[in-house]
Amino acid sequence: MSEFVLPAPPTPSLAVAGESARFAIRRVFCVGRNYSEHAREMGHDPDREPPFFFSKPADAVVAAQGTIAYPPLTEDLHHEVELVVAIGKDGVDISPETALEHVWGYGLGIDLTRRDIQAQAKKLGRPWDWAKGFDESAPTTPLRRVSDTGHPASAAIWLKVNGDTRQQGDLADQIWSVADVISYASQSVALKAGDLIFTGTPAGVGALQPGDVVTAGIDGVGELSFTLGQR
C-alpha cells in the first residue's frame, strides 16, 4: 500500500436519496450557456455556438442545505440553477444514442458565480477558474438514481430568492440535451464513474446578498433550500 507524505484528503461525495451509501465525486464539468434565453441575456447568440465546458473542483460540491458561505473577493455573487447528471459508467467517444446508458442518476445544483471576477476574466481573456471554482460554489441536493427519476427531458426548473421567483424554465429548453452533452464531452475527455455534469441554467440569473434564502427545484428530481452566509 502506498504511503503519503501528508494525510490523504477526504473523498468528496454527495448523499444518495434514501440510502446510507454516498456517491464519490471524481470530476465536475459544467456546460456554459445551454439555454437560449440565458445565452442571450449574457450577450451571446445560442444558434451559432457549440457547447463549451468549464470545471469546478470536486470539493466545491457541498450539500445544498443550512448556510452556504458568501465567498470573498466579490460584490456580485450570482445564482445559476442547474440539472446535475451523475455519471456511473466510463466512456470515450460516446454516441448520443448510447449516452444515457452512462447516467447513474440526477440531482439539482446551484452554480454560484463571482460575476464581477468572471467579467474581468472575460475582458482580459483569462480563465474563469477564480470566478467559478471557489469553496462551496456548487451546493447540490442528494442524488437520485435513474430508476427513481427516469431521464428528465422535460420538467420545470426554477429558483427563488426570499420567495421571489428569479429563474423559471423547462429542461426541454436546453440547447443540447443530456445525451448530446455527454457525447460531446466524451470526445475531449474520458468520462468516468463519479463524474458530475452541471448542464446549464435558464435565464434570470442575478445577484445574491448575505442572508438571502435560496430555494430551487426541478420537477421529479428534487428541491433545495439554503441561506447565504454573511461576508
C-alpha positions in Angstrom: 0.0 0.0 0.0 1.3 3.5 -0.9 2.3 5.9 1.8 1.8 9.6 1.6 3.9 12.4 3.0 0.7 14.1 4.2 -2.6 12.6 5.2 -4.7 11.8 2.1 -7.6 14.3 1.8 -11.2 13.1 2.2 -13.0 11.9 -0.9 -15.6 14.5 -2.0 -19.1 12.9 -2.1 -22.8 13.5 -2.2 -25.6 11.9 -0.4 -27.9 9.5 -2.2 -31.6 9.9 -1.6 -32.9 7.1 0.6 -29.6 5.4 1.0 -26.7 5.4 3.5 -24.0 4.9 0.9 -22.7 8.1 -0.8 -21.7 9.0 -4.4 -18.0 9.6 -4.6 -17.1 12.5 -6.8 -14.3 12.4 -9.3 -14.5 15.4 -11.5 -17.1 18.2 -12.1 -17.8 19.5 -15.6 -20.1 22.5 -16.2 -21.8 23.4 -19.5 -21.9 27.1 -20.3 -24.9 28.8 -21.9 -27.1 25.8 -22.5 -30.4 27.7 -22.5 -31.2 30.1 -25.4 -32.6 32.9 -23.2 -29.7 32.7 -20.8 -27.2 32.8 -23.7 -29.0 36.0 -25.0 -29.1 37.6 -21.5 -25.3 37.1 -21.4 -24.9 38.7 -24.8 -24.4 35.7 -27.0 -26.1 34.0 -30.0 -27.1 30.5 -29.0 -27.7 29.4 -32.6 -24.0 29.9 -33.5 -22.1 28.4 -30.6 -21.2 24.7 -29.9 -21.3 23.7 -26.3 -18.3 24.6 -24.1 -17.3 23.4 -20.7 -15.5 24.7 -17.6 -14.7 22.8 -14.4 -15.1 23.1 -10.6 -13.1 21.3 -8.0 -14.8 18.2 -6.7 -14.7 19.5 -3.2 -16.6 22.7 -4.3 -19.7 20.4 -4.3 -21.4 20.6 -0.9 -24.8 19.8 0.5 -27.4 22.4 -0.5 -28.7 23.0 3.0 -28.0 25.1 6.0 -25.8 28.0 5.5 -23.6 28.4 2.4 -20.6 30.8 2.8 -20.6 34.1 1.0 -17.3 34.0 -0.8 -14.5 36.6 -0.6 -13.3 38.9 -3.4 -16.8 39.6 -4.9 -19.5 42.2 -4.7 -21.6 40.4 -7.4 -22.3 36.8 -6.5 -24.9 35.2 -8.9 -27.1 32.1 -8.7 -27.5 29.6 -11.6 -29.9 26.7 -11.0 -29.0 23.5 -13.0 -29.8 19.9 -13.6 -26.9 17.8 -12.4 -26.0 14.5 -14.2 -24.1 11.8 -12.2 -22.0 9.5 -14.5 -21.9 5.8 -13.5 -20.2 4.2 -16.4 -16.9 5.0 -18.1 -16.8 6.1 -21.7 -14.9 7.8 -24.5 -16.4 9.0 -27.8 -19.8 8.0 -26.6 -22.6 8.3 -29.2 -25.7 10.3 -28.4 -27.8 7.2 -29.0 -26.0 5.3 -26.1 -25.1 8.3 -23.9 -27.9 7.8 -21.4 -26.6 4.3 -20.6 -23.8 6.1 -18.8 -26.0 8.1 -16.4 -26.2 6.8 -12.8 -28.6 9.4 -11.6 -29.6 13.1 -11.3 -29.6 15.9 -8.9 -30.2 19.6 -8.6 -27.4 22.1 -8.1 -26.5 25.8 -8.0 -23.5 27.0 -9.9 -22.6 30.0 -7.7 -20.6 32.5 -9.8 -18.5 35.5 -8.8 -19.8 37.5 -11.8 -17.5 40.5 -11.3 -14.4 38.3 -11.4 -15.8 36.4 -14.4 -16.4 39.7 -16.3 -12.9 40.8 -15.6 -11.5 37.5 -16.7 -13.5 37.6 -20.0 -12.3 41.2 -20.6 -8.7 40.2 -20.2 -9.0 36.8 -22.0 -8.2 34.9 -18.8 -9.6 31.6 -17.4 -12.8 31.6 -15.3 -11.4 29.4 -12.5 -11.4 32.0 -9.8 -15.0 33.0 -10.8 -16.4 29.5 -10.7 -14.3 27.2 -8.6 -14.2 28.8 -5.1 -15.1 27.0 -1.9 -18.8 25.8 -1.6 -19.5 27.1 -5.1 -21.7 24.1 -6.1 -24.4 23.4 -3.5 -26.2 20.2 -4.7 -29.1 18.0 -3.5 -28.8 14.3 -2.7 -28.6 12.4 -6.0 -31.4 10.1 -7.1 -31.0 7.0 -9.2 -32.2 6.9 -12.7 -34.6 4.1 -11.6 -36.3 6.8 -9.4 -36.3 9.7 -11.8 -36.1 8.3 -15.4 -34.3 10.6 -17.7 -36.0 14.0 -17.3 -36.1 15.6 -20.7 -39.0 18.0 -19.9 -39.6 19.3 -16.4 -40.0 22.7 -14.8 -36.8 24.1 -13.3 -37.0 27.2 -11.0 -35.2 29.2 -8.4 -36.5 31.7 -5.8 -34.7 34.2 -3.6 -36.5 35.1 -0.4 -39.7 33.7 -2.0 -39.5 35.8 -5.2 -39.1 33.9 -8.5 -35.8 34.7 -10.2 -35.4 31.8 -12.7 -38.2 29.8 -14.4 -37.8 27.4 -17.3 -38.1 23.9 -18.6 -35.4 21.2 -19.2 -36.9 20.9 -22.7 -35.5 24.4 -23.4 -31.9 23.1 -23.2 -30.0 23.7 -26.5 -28.0 20.5 -26.0 -29.8 17.5 -24.4 -28.2 15.5 -21.7 -27.3 12.8 -24.2 -25.7 15.4 -26.5 -23.7 16.9 -23.7 -22.3 13.6 -22.6 -21.4 12.6 -26.1 -19.8 16.0 -26.8 -17.8 16.0 -23.6 -16.6 12.4 -24.1 -14.9 13.5 -27.4 -12.5 15.6 -25.4 -12.1 13.7 -22.1 -12.6 10.2 -20.8 -15.8 10.3 -18.7 -15.5 8.1 -15.6 -17.9 6.8 -13.0 -18.1 9.5 -10.3 -18.1 12.5 -12.7 -20.8 15.1 -12.4 -22.0 17.3 -15.2 -23.8 20.6 -14.4 -26.0 21.1 -17.6 -26.5 24.9 -17.7 -29.0 27.4 -16.4 -32.2 29.1 -17.7 -32.5 32.9 -17.9 -32.9 35.0 -14.9 -29.5 34.8 -13.2 -28.9 37.6 -10.7 -27.1 38.8 -7.6 -27.4 37.4 -4.1 -26.9 39.2 -0.8 -25.7 37.9 2.5 -28.7 36.5 4.4 -30.7 35.6 1.3 -32.7 32.4 1.4 -32.4 30.4 -1.9 -34.9 27.8 -2.8 -35.0 25.9 -6.1 -36.4 22.8 -7.7 -36.7 20.5 -10.7 -40.0 18.6 -11.0 -39.3 14.9 -10.4 -35.7 15.4 -9.4 -35.6 17.4 -6.2 -35.7 20.7 -4.3 -33.3 22.6 -2.2 -33.1 25.4 0.3 -30.2 27.2 1.9 -29.3 30.5 3.4 -26.3 32.6 2.2 -23.9 33.5 5.0 -22.5 36.9 5.9 -19.4 38.3 4.3 
